[in-house]
């Protein structure tokens, strides 16, 4: 089996889809079932996907170019089409490129259609322009959860046998750790071991960060002082008002916004937290809650979409639009030692069921199914 994997989602700051793409790019070549594997990005063939994760300042100009010298466009289009026809193509970020006449696409969620007001206009136009044509060429779809699979079946009208749910995994780096192990990293951010609550999320409307801030502000002052809230993630879009609120609340001393942090620091930030809060109302999977569970951290998240499927009874589930319920859930995750202990143990046990190795194996099963039908 010869495979082409699109790596459009790889960048120095990995999103959830970027993490998924990176795990596939690392692990698929190690599987003996693949005769050959190539990587595709922006109309070019990529030799070293890892270099897409480096910032421009860290990539030496003396190193081998990311791609070969660019040929004339007519030759490139002809060559790309010929190569794609001979191989199974996987687009892990919703789309198949124009050169792929068929293949597998991963549809992570339908938020751009269900909640278009929560997305930047450029993304909406991209989906309006290319998504329908991409789906018309796809032979099979992968979703991150059964919840999304059911949604996609209904929305696209696809038969059940052409859509497979493949759960994402969690890296072994996300694991419980002692104060001594975490102190070097936490001290760089001015954080104390088990002395803060954490939320890792892009600041976009469907993540309901404004509701989180409102719920946290309603906690007793002593709780907020003992356990400040730490936000990690990109600035997002449609968030000017949210940033103004963050500045106001940060001035009160109980809120910290770190923005993007290096990937290497995330496991320590998770493991050092007293609780993890993720109030998103719509997720195709919800990788941050799984990373928190694997880190031995109690989780509060929402009752919607895939989040109950991923947490499997280990988290406190609330309606994120119910500020009082969200505040009560946060308080329990910080202060109710009986619930915290049970959530920690259950979360660790459930998280063991989600591995990237299993994700890749199930993805290869889909490749085999598609290749078998086309042979």
C-alpha positions in Angstrom: 0.0 0.0 0.0 1.4 3.4 -1.0 0.1 6.4 1.0 0.2 10.2 0.6 -0.5 12.1 3.8 -1.4 15.8 3.6 0.5 17.7 6.3 -1.2 21.1 5.8 -2.0 21.4 9.5 1.6 21.2 10.7 3.0 24.5 12.0 5.1 25.7 14.9 2.0 26.0 17.1 0.1 22.8 16.9 -3.6 22.8 17.2 -5.6 19.6 18.0 -5.7 18.8 14.2 -2.0 19.6 14.0 -1.3 17.1 16.8 -3.4 14.5 15.0 -1.5 15.1 11.8 1.9 15.0 13.5 1.1 11.7 15.2 0.1 10.1 11.9 3.2 11.5 10.2 5.5 10.1 12.8 3.9 6.7 13.3 2.6 5.6 9.9 6.1 5.2 8.4 6.9 2.7 11.2 4.1 0.4 10.2 5.1 -2.5 8.0 1.8 -2.4 6.1 2.8 0.7 4.1 5.1 0.0 1.1 5.8 3.7 0.6 4.7 7.0 2.2 5.0 10.6 1.0 4.0 13.9 2.5 2.1 16.6 0.7 1.9 20.3 1.6 0.7 23.3 -0.4 1.1 21.6 -3.7 4.6 20.3 -3.0 6.1 17.1 -1.7 7.7 17.4 1.7 10.7 15.3 2.7 10.9 16.3 6.4 7.5 17.1 8.0 9.3 17.9 11.3 10.8 21.0 9.8 7.3 22.4 9.4 7.1 22.6 13.3 10.1 24.9 13.5 9.8 28.7 13.7 11.7 30.5 10.9 14.4 31.7 13.3 15.2 28.1 14.3 15.5 26.7 10.8 19.0 27.2 9.4 19.2 28.4 5.8 22.1 26.1 5.3 20.0 23.0 5.8 18.5 21.0 3.0 15.5 22.8 1.6 12.1 21.8 2.9 11.1 20.7 -0.6 12.9 20.3 -3.9 13.2 23.1 -6.5 9.8 24.1 -7.7 9.2 22.9 -11.3 7.0 24.8 -13.8 3.3 24.7 -12.8 2.1 22.7 -15.7 4.8 20.0 -14.9 4.0 20.1 -11.2 0.2 19.7 -11.7 0.8 16.8 -14.2 3.3 15.1 -11.8 1.1 15.5 -8.7 -1.9 14.1 -10.5 0.1 11.1 -11.7 1.5 10.4 -8.2 -1.8 10.8 -6.4 -3.5 8.4 -8.9 -1.1 5.6 -8.0 -1.5 6.1 -4.2 -4.1 6.3 -1.5 -4.4 9.8 -0.3 -5.4 10.8 3.3 -6.4 14.4 4.0 -6.4 14.6 7.9 -7.7 18.2 7.9 -11.1 17.9 6.2 -9.9 18.3 2.5 -8.5 16.3 -0.3 -6.3 18.3 -2.7 -7.4 18.8 -6.3 -4.9 16.3 -7.6 -6.4 13.4 -5.5 -9.2 11.8 -7.5 -10.2 9.7 -4.4 -9.0 9.0 -0.9 -9.7 9.2 2.8 -10.6 12.5 4.5 -10.9 13.1 8.3 -13.8 15.3 9.2 -13.2 16.5 12.8 -16.4 18.4 13.3 -19.1 20.4 11.6 -18.7 23.6 13.6 -18.1 25.7 10.5 -21.6 24.8 9.3 -23.4 24.6 12.7 -21.7 27.6 14.2 -20.4 29.8 11.3 -20.6 32.9 13.5 -17.8 31.4 15.6 -15.3 31.1 12.7 -13.2 33.7 10.8 -14.6 34.6 7.4 -11.6 33.2 5.5 -12.3 29.7 6.9 -16.0 29.9 6.0 -15.2 30.9 2.4 -12.6 28.0 2.2 -15.3 25.5 3.2 -17.9 27.1 0.9 -15.5 26.9 -2.0 -13.8 23.5 -1.5 -15.5 21.2 1.0 -18.3 19.9 -1.2 -15.9 19.1 -4.1 -13.6 17.4 -1.6 -16.4 15.2 -0.2 -17.5 14.3 -3.7 -14.0 12.8 -4.3 -13.6 11.1 -0.9 -14.0 7.3 -0.8 -14.3 7.1 3.0 -14.5 9.5 5.9 -12.9 9.2 9.3 -14.3 11.1 12.4 -12.7 11.5 15.8 -15.8 10.2 17.7 -19.1 8.4 17.3 -20.9 11.6 18.2 -19.3 13.3 15.2 -19.8 10.2 13.0 -23.6 10.4 13.6 -23.6 14.1 12.9 -21.7 13.7 9.6 -23.9 10.9 8.5 -27.0 13.0 9.0 -25.5 16.2 7.6 -23.9 14.8 4.4 -26.3 11.9 3.9 -23.5 9.4 3.7 -24.1 5.7 4.5 -22.8 4.4 7.8 -20.4 1.9 6.2 -18.5 4.8 4.5 -17.7 6.6 7.8 -15.5 5.2 10.6 -15.0 6.7 14.0 -11.4 6.5 15.2 -10.6 7.9 18.6 -7.6 10.1 19.0 -4.8 9.2 21.4 -2.8 10.8 24.2 1.0 11.0 24.4 2.7 9.2 27.3 4.3 12.6 28.1 1.0 13.5 29.7 1.2 11.7 33.0 1.1 12.5 36.8 4.4 13.9 38.1 5.8 15.0 41.4 6.4 18.6 42.6 10.1 18.0 42.4 9.8 17.0 38.8 7.6 19.9 37.8 9.2 22.7 39.8 11.7 23.8 37.1 9.0 24.3 34.5 6.3 25.7 36.8 8.7 28.2 38.3 9.4 29.7 34.9 5.7 30.7 34.8 5.5 31.7 38.4 3.1 28.8 39.2 2.9 26.7 42.3 2.4 22.9 42.3 -1.4 22.2 42.6 -2.0 25.9 43.1 -3.9 26.8 40.0 -6.7 25.7 37.7 -5.9 25.3 34.0 -7.7 25.8 30.7 -6.0 25.0 27.4 -8.0 26.4 24.5 -7.9 28.8 21.6 -9.9 31.9 22.5 -12.8 31.4 20.1 -16.5 31.8 20.7 -17.6 28.1 20.9 -15.0 27.4 23.6 -17.1 29.6 26.0 -14.1 31.1 27.7 -16.2 34.2 28.6 -18.6 31.9 30.5 -15.6 30.3 32.3 -14.3 33.7 33.4 -17.8 34.7 34.7 -18.2 31.4 36.6 -14.7 31.7 38.1 -15.3 35.3 39.1 -18.3 34.1 41.1 -16.1 31.7 43.2 -15.3 32.8 46.7 -12.4 35.3 46.8 -10.4 32.9 49.0 -10.7 30.1 46.4 -9.7 32.4 43.5 -6.7 33.6 45.5 -5.5 30.1 46.4 -6.2 28.7 42.9 -5.8 31.3 40.2 -7.1 30.4 36.7 -4.4 29.9 34.0 -5.4 30.2 30.4 -3.1 28.7 27.7 -3.8 28.9 24.0 -3.9 31.2 20.9 -5.5 34.6 20.7 -8.1 33.2 18.4 -10.7 35.3 16.6 -13.8 37.3 17.4 -12.2 37.8 20.8 -11.4 41.5 21.2 -14.0 41.9 24.0 -12.7 38.7 25.6 -9.2 40.0 25.7 -10.4 43.2 27.3 -12.1 41.1 30.0 -8.9 39.0 30.5 -6.9 42.2 31.0 -9.4 43.5 33.6 -9.5 40.2 35.5 -5.8 39.6 35.3 -5.3 43.0 37.1 -7.3 41.5 40.0 -4.6 38.9 40.5 -6.5 35.7 40.0 -6.2 35.2 36.3 -3.1 34.5 34.1 -3.2 34.4 30.3 0.0 32.7 29.0 -1.0 32.6 25.3 0.9 29.9 23.3 3.5 28.0 25.3 6.2 25.6 23.9 4.9 22.1 23.3 7.5 20.7 25.7 6.0 22.7 28.6 2.4 21.5 28.2 2.7 18.2 30.1 4.1 19.9 33.1 1.5 22.6 33.1 -1.2 19.9 32.9 0.3 17.7 35.7 0.9 20.7 38.0 -2.8 21.9 37.9 -5.3 21.3 40.7 -8.1 21.1 38.2 -8.7 21.4 34.4 -11.8 23.2 33.0 -12.9 23.0 29.4 -16.4 24.5 28.9 -16.6 24.2 25.1 -20.1 23.6 23.8 -19.0 21.9 20.6 -16.1 19.5 20.0 -15.3 16.8 17.5 -13.2 15.1 20.2 -11.8 17.3 22.9 -8.1 16.3 23.1 -7.3 18.7 26.0 -9.7 16.9 28.4 -8.0 13.6 27.6 -4.6 15.1 28.2 -5.8 16.4 31.5 -7.2 13.0 32.5 -4.0 11.2 31.5 -2.1 13.8 33.7 -4.2 12.7 36.8 -6.1 16.0 36.9 -9.8 16.3 37.7 -11.8 17.6 34.8 -14.9 19.9 34.4 -16.3 20.0 30.9 -19.5 20.4 29.1 -22.4 17.9 28.5 -22.3 18.5 24.7 -21.2 16.6 21.6 -18.2 14.3 22.0 -17.1 15.3 25.5 -19.2 12.7 27.4 -17.9 10.0 25.0 -14.3 10.9 25.6 -14.5 11.5 29.4 -16.5 8.3 30.0 -17.9 9.2 33.4 -14.5 10.5 34.7 -15.4 14.3 34.5 -17.9 16.6 36.0 -20.2 17.5 33.1 -22.2 20.7 33.1 -24.1 22.9 30.8 -21.6 25.6 30.0 -24.2 28.2 29.5 -25.4 27.7 33.1 -23.0 29.9 35.0 -24.1 28.7 38.4 -23.6 25.0 37.5 -20.3 25.7 35.9 -19.1 27.6 39.0 -20.2 24.8 41.3 -18.4 22.3 39.1 -15.2 24.3 39.2 -15.5 24.7 43.0 -15.9 20.9 43.4 -12.9 20.2 41.2 -10.7 22.4 43.3 -12.0 21.8 46.8 -14.0 18.5 47.1 -11.3 16.0 47.9 -13.6 13.0 47.8 -14.8 13.8 44.3 -11.3 14.8 43.2 -9.7 11.5 44.3 -12.4 9.5 42.4 -12.2 11.7 39.3 -8.4 11.4 39.3 -8.4 7.6 39.4 -11.2 7.1 37.0 -9.6 9.6 34.6 -6.3 7.8 34.6 -8.0 4.5 34.0 -10.1 5.8 31.1 -7.2 7.6 29.5 -5.3 4.4 29.2 -7.8 3.3 26.5 -6.8 6.1 24.2 -3.4 5.6 22.6 -1.9 7.0 19.4 -0.8 3.6 18.4 -4.3 2.3 18.5 -5.5 5.3 16.5 -2.9 4.7 13.8 -3.7 0.9 13.7 -7.4 1.7 13.2 -6.6 4.3 10.6 -4.6 1.7 8.6 -7.6 -0.6 8.9 -9.6 2.1 7.0 -6.8 2.4 4.4 -7.0 -1.4 3.9 -10.8 -1.3 3.5 -10.6 1.5 0.9 -7.7 -0.1 -1.0 -9.5 -3.4 -1.1 -12.6 -1.9 -2.7 -10.5 0.0 -5.3 -8.3 -3.0 -6.3 
